[in-house]
Amino acid sequence: MNVLLLGSGGREHALAWRLAQSPRLGKLFAAPGNPGIAAHAECVDLVPTDQRGVIDFCLRNSIGLVVIGPEAPLVAGLADNLRTMGIAAFGPGSDAARLEGSKGFTKDLCAREDIPTAGYARVTSLAGARAALTDFGWPVVLKADGLAAGKGVTIAMNPQEAEAALTALFDHPGAEAVIEEFLTGEEASLFVLTDGTTLMPFGSAQDHKRVGDGDTGPNTGGMGAYSPAPVLTPALEQAAIDQIVRPTVEALARAGTPYSGVLYAGLMLTNTGPKLIEYNCRFGDPECQVLMLRFEDDLLELLLATAEGRLGDLPPPRFADATALTVVMAANGYPGTPELGGAIEGIAAAEASGARVFQAGTRTEGDTLVATSGRVLAVTASGATVTQAQAAAYRAVDAIAFPTGFARRDIGWREVEREAD
């Protein structure tokens, strides 16, 4: 079977690496891909948001499955249009993808279905947002109601920070936002595959969103992650599925907009149980990298069964018991204006240590690999414990020469501290 993978980041490199191992695979194409993905797939000059171009390519190349990596094409309805043309697609249609495309849509669904989440207010103007703030204490969470590449969230500690964030959010016509109660607890990510009927848990992870060590500085798209997340115990995972994920999937099915694909639930583990922070309608990045390192089955068969509505015919996925941990190497300046074009060396040396380096924002200039975006590499390793996986990942990080880049040095720190007790 020929497969088209859409995307160019570290998530897509991890997916390409696993898809290429499937005995069912004929030829793997990636659009647009990156130099790392090119080791597993033929990269083609297609823009994932060019729906007509994607469909034409699929028809010309006998594509049996399209795996849609990033969220923007999903929210724009690419999966719907592929299915209309008889092409199987892994990913939800546009109506279901509103779970990620609109924070307000998701919060309203939670309110209707009695799904545990933070108290909230939807606001459509700066004046309305200022008025709504009086119903919340400090700190308070402010979210852009739309796709923001993981960076549309501000935790305001006082009125001055809230005013600055809201002014920025409403600096263009038509902006909307969600104001949320600040939840306390530890965050965890839960992944579930669903074809709209069957739910199949697909692992957990813990991400590190802040740019600096000790979870300081502004939010990013993710500076590292590890899987599994021991803090999400089997009992808490089951509670999250029963109280949050299943009611969501059932509500979308009742509405005639069934969800098909991977549903990524960002959870806050509060003292009263798991609460939903937000949904993503695709694999996380860098969570996908650690999930794929642990995954031990045929990824193509699993994604195809999801797309074809026969997920219930397959056994639960198998994952290695070992912990996988990934460290993002980013360009200096990220998450602000990153320094692009910096040379990267030493990936082969890093992988010789047993790690796997997934490329996220790279291109080749002659024989030189250079940085092209804020997040550049996801250096991923495994170990029997989080402590061991962390040590292996940082040995690989230290083997890479990236003078214009940086990495957090404490990915996995909470669990490392718990393991030391």
DRENGU-496097 format. One record per residue (C-alpha): y, z, x. Coordinates in nm, 2 decimals. Each point is the difference from the previous one (the first is absolute). Layout:
! DRENGU-496097
+--------+--------+--------+
!      v !      w !      u !
+--------+--------+--------+
!      Y !      Z !      X !
...
+--------+--------+--------+
//
This chain:
! DRENGU-496097
+--------+--------+--------+
!      v !      w !      u !
+--------+--------+--------+
!   0.00 !   0.00 !   0.00 !
!   0.35 !  -0.09 !   0.12 !
!   0.25 !   0.28 !  -0.02 !
!   0.38 !   0.00 !   0.02 !
!   0.17 !   0.33 !   0.11 !
!   0.37 !   0.03 !  -0.07 !
!   0.22 !   0.20 !   0.23 !
!   0.10 !   0.05 !   0.36 !
!  -0.01 !   0.38 !   0.07 !
!  -0.23 !   0.26 !   0.14 !
!  -0.16 !   0.04 !  -0.34 !
!  -0.09 !  -0.36 !   0.00 !
!  -0.13 !   0.00 !   0.35 !
!  -0.24 !   0.29 !  -0.09 !
!  -0.11 !  -0.19 !  -0.31 !
!  -0.06 !  -0.32 !   0.20 !
!  -0.20 !   0.19 !   0.25 !
!  -0.23 !   0.13 !  -0.27 !
!  -0.02 !  -0.31 !  -0.21 !
!  -0.10 !  -0.20 !   0.31 !
!  -0.31 !   0.21 !   0.03 !
!  -0.14 !  -0.10 !  -0.34 !
!  -0.31 !  -0.21 !  -0.01 !
!   0.13 !  -0.17 !  -0.31 !
!   0.32 !  -0.13 !   0.17 !
!   0.03 !  -0.37 !   0.06 !
!   0.35 !  -0.04 !   0.14 !
!   0.28 !   0.26 !   0.00 !
!   0.36 !  -0.13 !  -0.02 !
!   0.30 !   0.23 !   0.03 !
!   0.35 !  -0.08 !  -0.11 !
!   0.21 !   0.04 !   0.19 !
!  -0.20 !   0.24 !   0.22 !
!   0.09 !   0.12 !   0.35 !
!  -0.14 !  -0.03 !   0.35 !
!  -0.25 !   0.28 !  -0.06 !
!  -0.12 !  -0.14 !  -0.33 !
!  -0.04 !  -0.34 !   0.18 !
!  -0.30 !   0.15 !   0.18 !
!  -0.19 !   0.01 !  -0.34 !
!   0.16 !  -0.26 !  -0.21 !
!   0.17 !  -0.34 !   0.00 !
!   0.37 !   0.08 !  -0.05 !
!   0.19 !  -0.25 !  -0.23 !
!   0.36 !  -0.05 !  -0.06 !
!   0.03 !   0.13 !  -0.35 !
!   0.24 !   0.25 !  -0.15 !
!  -0.19 !   0.24 !  -0.23 !
!   0.28 !  -0.01 !  -0.25 !
!  -0.02 !  -0.38 !  -0.03 !
!  -0.24 !   0.00 !  -0.29 !
!  -0.02 !  -0.37 !  -0.04 !
!  -0.07 !  -0.04 !   0.37 !
!  -0.27 !   0.26 !  -0.01 !
!  -0.18 !  -0.15 !  -0.30 !
!   0.02 !  -0.35 !   0.15 !
!  -0.15 !   0.13 !   0.32 !
!  -0.28 !   0.18 !  -0.18 !
!  -0.09 !  -0.32 !  -0.20 !
!   0.00 !  -0.22 !   0.32 !
!  -0.21 !   0.25 !   0.20 !
!  -0.26 !   0.11 !  -0.26 !
!   0.12 !   0.36 !   0.02 !
!  -0.24 !   0.23 !  -0.19 !
!   0.21 !   0.32 !   0.03 !
!   0.36 !   0.08 !   0.08 !
!   0.06 !   0.35 !   0.14 !
!   0.37 !   0.09 !  -0.06 !
!   0.11 !   0.25 !   0.26 !
!   0.37 !   0.08 !  -0.07 !
!   0.15 !   0.12 !  -0.33 !
!   0.28 !  -0.26 !  -0.06 !
!  -0.23 !  -0.29 !  -0.09 !
!  -0.19 !   0.23 !  -0.24 !
!   0.31 !   0.12 !  -0.18 !
!   0.11 !  -0.36 !  -0.02 !
!  -0.32 !  -0.10 !  -0.18 !
!  -0.19 !  -0.19 !   0.26 !
!  -0.34 !   0.15 !  -0.10 !
!   0.06 !  -0.11 !  -0.37 !
!   0.08 !  -0.36 !   0.10 !
!  -0.30 !  -0.02 !   0.24 !
!  -0.23 !   0.12 !  -0.28 !
!   0.15 !  -0.25 !  -0.24 !
!  -0.11 !  -0.27 !   0.25 !
!  -0.35 !   0.13 !   0.02 !
!   0.04 !   0.16 !   0.34 !
!  -0.12 !   0.36 !   0.05 !
!   0.26 !   0.23 !   0.12 !
!  -0.02 !   0.36 !   0.13 !
!   0.31 !   0.18 !  -0.13 !
!   0.15 !   0.09 !  -0.34 !
!   0.20 !  -0.23 !  -0.22 !
!   0.38 !   0.04 !  -0.03 !
!  -0.01 !   0.23 !  -0.30 !
!  -0.24 !   0.25 !   0.16 !
!   0.18 !  -0.03 !   0.34 !
!   0.30 !   0.16 !  -0.17 !
!  -0.16 !   0.32 !   0.10 !
!   0.15 !  -0.07 !   0.34 !
!   0.28 !  -0.24 !  -0.10 !
!   0.17 !   0.25 !  -0.22 !
!   0.01 !   0.37 !   0.06 !
!   0.14 !   0.05 !  -0.35 !
!  -0.29 !  -0.19 !  -0.16 !
!  -0.25 !   0.22 !   0.17 !
!   0.19 !   0.33 !  -0.08 !
!   0.02 !  -0.11 !  -0.37 !
!  -0.37 !  -0.08 !   0.00 !
!  -0.08 !   0.35 !   0.14 !
!   0.22 !   0.16 !  -0.26 !
!  -0.19 !  -0.19 !  -0.28 !
!  -0.35 !   0.08 !   0.14 !
!   0.07 !   0.36 !   0.10 !
!  -0.07 !  -0.09 !   0.37 !
!   0.11 !   0.28 !   0.24 !
!   0.31 !  -0.11 !   0.19 !
!   0.35 !   0.13 !   0.09 !
!   0.26 !   0.04 !  -0.27 !
!   0.24 !  -0.30 !   0.00 !
!   0.30 !  -0.19 !  -0.14 !
!   0.05 !  -0.37 !   0.00 !
!   0.36 !  -0.10 !   0.07 !
!   0.17 !  -0.34 !  -0.01 !
!   0.35 !   0.08 !   0.13 !
!   0.16 !   0.22 !   0.26 !
!   0.18 !   0.20 !  -0.26 !
!  -0.32 !   0.05 !  -0.19 !
!  -0.18 !   0.11 !   0.32 !
!   0.27 !   0.26 !   0.07 !
!  -0.03 !   0.14 !  -0.34 !
!  -0.38 !   0.01 !   0.01 !
!   0.01 !   0.19 !   0.33 !
!   0.12 !   0.31 !  -0.18 !
!  -0.35 !   0.04 !  -0.15 !
!  -0.16 !   0.03 !   0.34 !
!   0.00 !   0.26 !   0.27 !
!   0.01 !  -0.05 !   0.38 !
!  -0.15 !  -0.18 !   0.18 !
!  -0.03 !  -0.30 !  -0.23 !
!  -0.18 !  -0.33 !   0.04 !
!   0.19 !  -0.33 !  -0.05 !
!  -0.20 !  -0.33 !  -0.03 !
!   0.11 !  -0.36 !  -0.04 !
!  -0.17 !  -0.15 !  -0.30 !
!  -0.15 !  -0.30 !   0.17 !
!  -0.18 !  -0.12 !   0.32 !
!   0.15 !   0.17 !   0.30 !
!  -0.27 !  -0.05 !   0.28 !
!  -0.06 !   0.37 !   0.00 !
!   0.36 !   0.09 !   0.08 !
!   0.17 !   0.03 !  -0.34 !
!  -0.04 !   0.38 !  -0.02 !
!   0.24 !   0.27 !   0.09 !
!  -0.05 !   0.38 !  -0.01 !
!   0.35 !   0.13 !  -0.05 !
!   0.04 !   0.36 !   0.10 !
!   0.35 !   0.05 !  -0.14 !
!   0.26 !  -0.17 !  -0.22 !
!   0.16 !  -0.19 !   0.29 !
!  -0.33 !  -0.16 !   0.10 !
!  -0.08 !  -0.09 !  -0.36 !
!   0.34 !  -0.16 !  -0.04 !
!  -0.04 !  -0.21 !   0.31 !
!  -0.35 !  -0.11 !  -0.10 !
!   0.09 !  -0.09 !  -0.36 !
!   0.31 !  -0.19 !   0.11 !
!  -0.22 !  -0.21 !   0.23 !
!  -0.26 !  -0.05 !  -0.27 !
!   0.26 !  -0.13 !  -0.25 !
!   0.19 !  -0.22 !   0.24 !
!  -0.11 !  -0.32 !  -0.18 !
!   0.00 !  -0.11 !  -0.37 !
!  -0.31 !   0.08 !  -0.20 !
!  -0.13 !   0.28 !   0.22 !
!  -0.21 !   0.27 !  -0.16 !
!  -0.14 !   0.32 !   0.14 !
!  -0.22 !   0.29 !  -0.08 !
!   0.10 !   0.36 !   0.07 !
!  -0.30 !   0.24 !   0.05 !
!  -0.07 !   0.36 !   0.02 !
!  -0.10 !   0.10 !   0.36 !
!  -0.36 !   0.09 !   0.02 !
!  -0.14 !   0.24 !   0.27 !
!  -0.34 !  -0.03 !   0.15 !
!  -0.18 !  -0.24 !   0.24 !
!  -0.02 !  -0.37 !  -0.06 !
!  -0.31 !  -0.21 !   0.00 !
!  -0.09 !  -0.36 !  -0.09 !
!  -0.29 !  -0.09 !  -0.22 !
!  -0.13 !  -0.36 !  -0.03 !
!  -0.21 !  -0.12 !  -0.29 !
!  -0.14 !  -0.35 !  -0.07 !
!  -0.01 !  -0.11 !  -0.36 !
!  -0.07 !  -0.31 !  -0.19 !
!   0.17 !   0.14 !  -0.31 !
!  -0.31 !   0.18 !  -0.12 !
!  -0.20 !   0.15 !   0.29 !
!   0.17 !   0.24 !   0.24 !
!  -0.13 !   0.02 !   0.36 !
!   0.16 !   0.26 !   0.24 !
!   0.08 !  -0.17 !   0.33 !
!   0.10 !   0.28 !   0.23 !
!   0.29 !   0.22 !   0.08 !
!   0.26 !   0.02 !   0.27 !
!   0.31 !   0.19 !   0.10 !
!   0.31 !  -0.19 !   0.10 !
!   0.30 !   0.10 !   0.21 !
!   0.31 !  -0.15 !  -0.15 !
!   0.28 !   0.16 !   0.21 !
!   0.10 !  -0.18 !   0.31 !
!   0.01 !   0.31 !   0.23 !
!  -0.25 !   0.26 !   0.13 !
!  -0.04 !   0.29 !  -0.23 !
!   0.07 !  -0.21 !  -0.30 !
!   0.37 !  -0.03 !   0.08 !
!   0.25 !  -0.28 !  -0.05 !
!   0.02 !  -0.28 !  -0.26 !
!  -0.29 !  -0.14 !  -0.20 !
!  -0.18 !  -0.30 !   0.13 !
!  -0.28 !  -0.23 !  -0.12 !
!  -0.24 !   0.23 !   0.19 !
!  -0.02 !   0.12 !   0.36 !
!  -0.37 !   0.08 !   0.00 !
!  -0.29 !   0.12 !  -0.21 !
!  -0.35 !   0.15 !   0.01 !
!  -0.30 !  -0.03 !  -0.23 !
!  -0.17 !   0.19 !  -0.16 !
!   0.26 !   0.26 !  -0.11 !
!  -0.19 !   0.33 !   0.00 !
!   0.27 !   0.16 !  -0.21 !
!  -0.10 !  -0.23 !  -0.29 !
!  -0.33 !   0.19 !  -0.06 !
!  -0.27 !  -0.16 !  -0.22 !
!   0.11 !   0.22 !  -0.29 !
!   0.37 !  -0.10 !   0.04 !
!  -0.10 !  -0.36 !   0.03 !
!  -0.20 !   0.01 !  -0.32 !
!   0.29 !   0.18 !  -0.18 !
!   0.24 !  -0.28 !   0.12 !
!  -0.24 !  -0.27 !  -0.13 !
!  -0.06 !   0.18 !  -0.33 !
!   0.36 !   0.11 !  -0.07 !
!   0.21 !  -0.28 !   0.17 !
!  -0.18 !  -0.32 !   0.09 !
!  -0.25 !  -0.04 !  -0.29 !
!   0.27 !   0.06 !  -0.27 !
!   0.22 !  -0.25 !   0.17 !
!  -0.27 !  -0.27 !   0.02 !
!  -0.10 !   0.07 !  -0.36 !
!   0.36 !  -0.02 !  -0.12 !
!   0.06 !  -0.34 !   0.16 !
!  -0.33 !  -0.13 !  -0.15 !
!   0.11 !   0.11 !  -0.35 !
!   0.33 !  -0.18 !   0.05 !
!  -0.18 !  -0.32 !   0.07 !
!   0.10 !   0.00 !   0.37 !
!  -0.31 !   0.12 !   0.18 !
!   0.03 !   0.10 !   0.36 !
!  -0.22 !  -0.19 !   0.25 !
!   0.02 !   0.08 !   0.38 !
!   0.06 !   0.31 !   0.20 !
!   0.21 !   0.27 !  -0.14 !
!   0.16 !   0.23 !   0.25 !
!   0.11 !   0.34 !  -0.13 !
!   0.24 !   0.20 !   0.20 !
!  -0.07 !   0.36 !  -0.09 !
!   0.17 !   0.34 !   0.05 !
!  -0.25 !   0.28 !   0.01 !
!   0.19 !   0.27 !  -0.17 !
!  -0.11 !   0.36 !  -0.08 !
!  -0.08 !  -0.12 !  -0.35 !
!  -0.20 !  -0.30 !   0.10 !
!   0.06 !  -0.37 !   0.11 !
!   0.31 !  -0.17 !  -0.14 !
!   0.09 !  -0.37 !   0.03 !
!   0.29 !  -0.08 !   0.23 !
!  -0.03 !  -0.38 !  -0.04 !
!  -0.24 !  -0.29 !  -0.02 !
!  -0.04 !  -0.30 !   0.23 !
!  -0.18 !  -0.31 !  -0.12 !
!  -0.15 !  -0.09 !   0.34 !
!  -0.15 !   0.16 !   0.30 !
!   0.24 !   0.22 !   0.19 !
!   0.13 !  -0.08 !   0.35 !
!  -0.10 !   0.17 !   0.22 !
!  -0.26 !   0.17 !  -0.22 !
!  -0.20 !  -0.33 !  -0.03 !
!  -0.06 !   0.00 !   0.38 !
!  -0.18 !   0.34 !  -0.01 !
!  -0.19 !  -0.09 !  -0.31 !
!  -0.13 !  -0.32 !   0.15 !
!  -0.10 !   0.17 !   0.32 !
!  -0.22 !   0.23 !  -0.20 !
!  -0.13 !  -0.25 !  -0.25 !
!  -0.36 !  -0.10 !   0.06 !
!  -0.09 !  -0.25 !  -0.28 !
!   0.08 !  -0.37 !  -0.08 !
!   0.37 !   0.00 !  -0.08 !
!  -0.01 !  -0.36 !  -0.14 !
!  -0.28 !   0.09 !  -0.25 !
!   0.19 !   0.30 !  -0.12 !
!   0.33 !  -0.17 !  -0.04 !
!  -0.16 !  -0.30 !  -0.17 !
!  -0.19 !   0.23 !  -0.25 !
!   0.33 !   0.16 !  -0.08 !
!   0.17 !  -0.33 !  -0.06 !
!  -0.29 !  -0.12 !  -0.22 !
!  -0.03 !   0.31 !  -0.21 !
!  -0.34 !   0.11 !   0.12 !
!   0.09 !   0.30 !   0.21 !
!  -0.24 !   0.21 !  -0.20 !
!  -0.30 !  -0.20 !   0.14 !
!   0.07 !   0.13 !   0.35 !
!  -0.09 !   0.33 !   0.16 !
!   0.28 !   0.23 !   0.13 !
!   0.15 !  -0.12 !   0.33 !
!  -0.13 !   0.16 !   0.32 !
!   0.24 !   0.15 !   0.25 !
!  -0.07 !   0.14 !   0.35 !
!   0.02 !   0.38 !   0.01 !
!   0.23 !  -0.01 !   0.30 !
!   0.38 !   0.03 !  -0.03 !
!   0.21 !  -0.30 !   0.06 !
!   0.36 !   0.04 !   0.12 !
!   0.27 !  -0.26 !   0.05 !
!   0.33 !   0.03 !   0.19 !
!   0.27 !  -0.25 !  -0.08 !
!   0.20 !  -0.14 !   0.29 !
!   0.34 !  -0.11 !  -0.13 !
!   0.30 !  -0.18 !   0.15 !
!   0.29 !   0.22 !   0.12 !
!   0.25 !   0.04 !  -0.28 !
!  -0.26 !   0.01 !  -0.28 !
!   0.04 !   0.07 !  -0.30 !
!   0.36 !  -0.11 !   0.06 !
!   0.06 !  -0.32 !   0.19 !
!  -0.30 !  -0.06 !   0.23 !
!   0.03 !  -0.14 !   0.35 !
!  -0.20 !  -0.33 !  -0.03 !
!  -0.15 !  -0.22 !   0.27 !
!  -0.13 !   0.28 !   0.22 !
!  -0.31 !  -0.10 !   0.21 !
!  -0.33 !   0.17 !  -0.06 !
!  -0.29 !   0.03 !   0.25 !
!  -0.32 !   0.20 !   0.03 !
!  -0.17 !  -0.06 !  -0.34 !
!  -0.32 !  -0.10 !   0.18 !
!   0.01 !   0.32 !   0.20 !
!   0.06 !   0.21 !  -0.31 !
!  -0.30 !  -0.16 !  -0.17 !
!  -0.21 !   0.05 !   0.31 !
!   0.03 !   0.37 !  -0.06 !
!  -0.17 !  -0.04 !  -0.34 !
!   0.30 !  -0.02 !  -0.22 !
!   0.10 !  -0.30 !  -0.22 !
!   0.36 !  -0.13 !   0.00 !
!   0.11 !  -0.16 !  -0.32 !
!   0.31 !  -0.21 !   0.04 !
!   0.27 !   0.04 !  -0.26 !
!   0.32 !  -0.17 !   0.12 !
!  -0.08 !  -0.24 !   0.29 !
!   0.02 !  -0.36 !   0.11 !
!  -0.08 !  -0.18 !   0.32 !
!   0.27 !  -0.15 !   0.23 !
!  -0.20 !  -0.20 !   0.25 !
!  -0.25 !   0.24 !   0.14 !
!   0.20 !   0.31 !  -0.10 !
!  -0.05 !   0.21 !  -0.32 !
!   0.34 !   0.12 !  -0.14 !
!   0.12 !   0.22 !  -0.28 !
!   0.13 !  -0.16 !  -0.31 !
!   0.06 !   0.29 !  -0.24 !
!   0.05 !   0.37 !  -0.03 !
!  -0.37 !   0.10 !   0.00 !
!  -0.18 !  -0.19 !   0.27 !
!  -0.35 !   0.14 !   0.07 !
!  -0.24 !   0.24 !  -0.16 !
!  -0.22 !   0.15 !   0.27 !
!  -0.31 !   0.13 !  -0.17 !
!  -0.29 !   0.21 !   0.13 !
!  -0.27 !   0.23 !  -0.14 !
!  -0.15 !   0.34 !   0.09 !
!  -0.22 !   0.27 !  -0.14 !
!   0.31 !   0.20 !  -0.08 !
!   0.36 !  -0.08 !  -0.06 !
!   0.08 !   0.16 !   0.33 !
!  -0.25 !  -0.23 !   0.18 !
!   0.12 !  -0.31 !  -0.19 !
!   0.36 !   0.09 !   0.09 !
!  -0.08 !   0.03 !   0.37 !
!  -0.18 !  -0.33 !   0.00 !
!   0.29 !  -0.18 !  -0.18 !
!   0.26 !   0.14 !   0.24 !
!  -0.21 !  -0.10 !   0.30 !
!   0.02 !  -0.35 !  -0.13 !
!   0.37 !   0.02 !  -0.08 !
!   0.06 !   0.11 !   0.36 !
!  -0.19 !  -0.31 !   0.12 !
!   0.26 !  -0.23 !  -0.17 !
!   0.32 !  -0.10 !   0.17 !
!   0.27 !  -0.05 !  -0.26 !
!   0.33 !   0.11 !   0.16 !
!   0.21 !  -0.08 !  -0.30 !
!  -0.22 !   0.19 !  -0.24 !
!  -0.09 !   0.36 !  -0.09 !
!  -0.26 !   0.20 !  -0.19 !
!  -0.03 !   0.35 !  -0.15 !
!  -0.21 !   0.22 !   0.22 !
!  -0.13 !   0.23 !  -0.27 !
!  -0.19 !  -0.21 !  -0.26 !
!  -0.25 !   0.23 !  -0.17 !
!   0.18 !   0.31 !   0.11 !
!  -0.07 !   0.21 !  -0.31 !
!  -0.38 !  -0.05 !   0.02 !
!   0.00 !   0.04 !   0.37 !
!   0.16 !   0.34 !  -0.05 !
!  -0.25 !   0.09 !  -0.27 !
!  -0.29 !  -0.10 !   0.23 !
!   0.14 !   0.22 !   0.27 !
!   0.00 !   0.31 !  -0.22 !
+--------+--------+--------+
//
